[in-house]
Amino acid sequence: MIIKQLSIFVENKKGRLAEITEIISKADANIRALSIADTTDFGILRLIVDRPDEAAAALKSSGITVSVTNVIAIGIDDTPGAFSVPMRILSEADIDVEYMYAFITRKSEKAYVILRVADNDAAAKVLLDKGVELLDEEGFHKMM
Amino acid sequence: MSIFKPEIECASRDYLHALQSARLIKMVKNAYENVPFYRQKFDEIGLKPEDIHSIDDITKLPFTVKTDLRDNYPFGLFAVDKGDLVRIHASSGTTGKPTVVGYTKHDIDVWADGAARAICAAGGTKDDTIHVSYGYGLFTGGLGLHYGAEYMGATALPASSGNTKRQIQMLQDFGSDIICCTPSYAMFIGETVRDMGIDPKSLKVRAGIFGAEPWTDEMRKEIERLLDIKAYDIYGLSEIAGPGVSYDCECQNGMHVCEDYFYPEIIDPDTLEVLPDGEYGELVFTCIGKEALPLVRYRTRDICALTRETCPCGRTTVRMTKPKGRSDDMLIIRGVNVFPSQVEHVLLSLNMAPNYLILVDRKNNLDTMEVQVEMTPEMFSDTVKGMENEEKRIEAALQSTLNIFAKVRLMAPGTLPRSEGKAKRVIDNRVF
């Protein structure tokens, strides 16, 4: 129930994002979801791509600082209040959320949220126990 | 304006020459007989103390450099037994080890005499309260002016640095007459006084003695405007004594050197030849009046020029210009000496690549230092918190070595200048 995310260090420099995404494109990897954390000094680009290992290798060989981070993806109904349910579950299980980002797809009526939590396995277990939909790598990319 | 020691400060050049000659002969004997390092250096060039007949023979003597102090760390260059010391100070060295200096009772008096001359030259009298906002501790700034104030019978107020609002409250409540600190801190106090809505004219303080870091005439004018005082420059370095080696008089046209204690020369830093008055070169001091650490021709690395023309103030002692640069890579940041090599040592101790870039600037009148370092792949985290923790860890390691806060900025591996060759390691955007 774990999905691989690419975490990429982005210096605050003109053209850096273009350079990084071009390398990913040359590795024939398609970006499915993304977010960027920005500070005054640097950014951390987080990507879900369909070929994470190939993309990571291509970035590394171009001298880009990248790591593969395990995250979880949940599917929720696209209705008011739906997202608060898993958040309450995690809170009651004392699992901290480090960051998250959401997306929707053309193939499904649902909304999807990528979650980076302190303990992926514990979070996956408690969410599944409470009936929250979790996507695995295969399920995630099939939906795209 | 009164002169603290007119018999010296206004002496004839002939008298000074005789006094310096007698003191140099005595000092060289002391160094040769009591410091094995100097005995060996003199023996190597076949020089005996008897070969020194007057101050004119000083050029026969070898130079001393900062690494000699480090190589003989901590007490190897002291000419007296530890029992005769009454004080030890230390400043940061080029590597992890500090430069250690020792003083006998006589040496403390020599230093206090120099600082007292500086206070007097800034218009201070025994009735004044001297507000000392230099840091107290191993740094010589605080205790130097403190002892100078007491030596001349004035009242020393050991405020030390920091807690600016309390400093200003003391200026108001205690009626300090003269304030001593780094020029950048004086600017900050001045700005804070204005921000607090206090009219500087309501403060009794009338003069300031500022040193320990380079500053411009523009800064001087700004400090004078902000605090409504007259600002005086003071020079010193711990290896020689501390603040009070030379000082401004009311004419502010060069700092008078206490040349009866600290004999200055200007040399070409490449050829090591002595340069005539008026020419810029590296300042060298010989401690002809001190017992514990009789440094011979110590190379300060400060670039300045000397003049022996009589000053309109009446003093005849040699004057030095404000140092206009360094012949090495030392930086002075908020009054603290910083060597780029110290940063390198810290990075290596953290198992990081010794690639870095130091950015120095002056923001809101305070020096800032940023160190850009290359992260290791293991240091990279997908969370901002993780990256900030890494930065804080390096900042803490730097602070404990440099004694000054430097902001750390993590850079991608391979993006900074390499350590080979003449990499540009420092960008100093301050204006002096």
Chai-1 contact restraints between the chains, C-beta under 6 A:
chainA,res_idxA,chainB,res_idxB,connection_type,confidence,min_distance_angstrom,max_distance_angstrom,comment,restraint_id
A,S7,B,D382,contact,1.0,0.0,6.0,A-B,restraint_1
A,F9,B,F380,contact,1.0,0.0,6.0,A-B,restraint_2
A,F9,B,A412,contact,1.0,0.0,6.0,A-B,restraint_3
A,E11,B,A412,contact,1.0,0.0,6.0,A-B,restraint_4
A,A37,B,V384,contact,1.0,0.0,6.0,A-B,restraint_5
A,T39,B,V384,contact,1.0,0.0,6.0,A-B,restraint_6
A,D41,B,R409,contact,1.0,0.0,6.0,A-B,restraint_7
A,I44,B,D382,contact,1.0,0.0,6.0,A-B,restraint_8
A,G63,B,G414,contact,1.0,0.0,6.0,A-B,restraint_9
A,T65,B,F380,contact,1.0,0.0,6.0,A-B,restraint_10
A,T65,B,A412,contact,1.0,0.0,6.0,A-B,restraint_11
A,S67,B,F380,contact,1.0,0.0,6.0,A-B,restraint_12
A,T69,B,D382,contact,1.0,0.0,6.0,A-B,restraint_13
A,E98,B,T383,contact,1.0,0.0,6.0,A-B,restraint_14
